[in-house]
């Protein structure tokens, strides 16, 4: 919570398979951030779509502003293939 932008080597679909880069998730708005980091695929095929407050308490929110141009990789098309990351 003290460092909400702490980047690291994770085990996610966008992580570097050979630890060449660190990863931080950033979204344009809070609902998208929650959907991508906490919810993601957990409700697929589920009749009940309930997210308990305790499941959110460990997370933090931070507003991020870029002061210089960012170099980003579009992972919606061939970006994952370039990284060698698992498409799952």
C-alpha positions in Angstrom: 0.0 0.0 0.0 2.9 2.4 0.7 4.2 1.9 -2.9 1.2 1.4 -5.1 3.3 1.7 -8.3 5.8 -0.8 -7.2 6.8 -2.7 -10.3 8.1 -6.2 -10.3 8.6 -9.5 -12.0 5.3 -11.2 -11.8 3.7 -14.3 -13.1 1.1 -12.7 -15.4 0.2 -12.9 -19.0 2.3 -9.8 -19.7 5.3 -10.6 -17.6 8.8 -10.9 -19.1 9.5 -14.6 -19.5 13.3 -13.9 -19.1 12.9 -11.0 -16.6 14.2 -8.4 -19.0 11.6 -5.8 -17.9 9.3 -5.1 -15.0 5.6 -4.6 -15.3 3.1 -2.1 -14.0 -0.6 -2.1 -14.7 -2.1 1.3 -15.5 -5.7 1.9 -16.7 -7.5 5.0 -17.9 -10.1 4.7 -15.1 -10.8 2.9 -11.9 -13.5 0.5 -13.2 -11.0 -0.7 -15.9 -8.2 -1.1 -13.4 -10.4 -3.2 -11.1 -11.6 -5.3 -14.0 -8.1 -6.0 -15.2 -6.3 -6.6 -11.9 -8.8 -8.0 -9.5 -11.8 -9.4 -11.5 -10.3 -10.4 -14.8 -11.7 -13.9 -15.6 -12.9 -15.0 -12.2 -16.6 -14.7 -13.0 -16.5 -16.7 -16.3 -19.3 -19.2 -16.2 -20.3 -18.2 -12.7 -23.9 -17.7 -11.8 -23.1 -15.4 -8.9 -20.9 -12.4 -9.6 -20.0 -11.3 -6.1 -16.7 -9.5 -5.2 -16.3 -9.3 -1.4 -14.8 -6.1 0.1 -12.0 -8.1 1.7 -10.8 -9.1 -1.7 -10.2 -5.4 -2.6 -8.7 -4.3 0.7 -5.1 -5.4 -0.1 -5.0 -3.2 -3.2 -4.2 0.5 -3.6 -5.1 3.1 -6.1 -2.8 5.9 -7.4 -3.2 8.6 -10.0 -0.4 8.6 -12.5 0.6 11.5 -14.8 3.3 11.3 -17.4 5.7 14.2 -17.5 7.5 12.9 -20.6 6.6 10.8 -23.6 6.1 7.1 -22.8 7.3 4.2 -24.8 4.5 1.6 -24.8 3.9 -1.7 -26.5 0.5 -2.4 -27.9 -0.3 -5.9 -26.5 -3.6 -6.2 -28.4 -2.1 -7.3 -31.7 1.4 -8.8 -32.2 2.9 -7.4 -29.0 2.6 -10.6 -27.0 4.2 -12.6 -29.8 7.2 -10.2 -29.8 7.6 -10.7 -26.1 7.3 -14.4 -26.3 4.6 -14.2 -23.7 1.9 -16.8 -23.2 -1.3 -15.7 -25.0 -3.4 -17.0 -22.1 
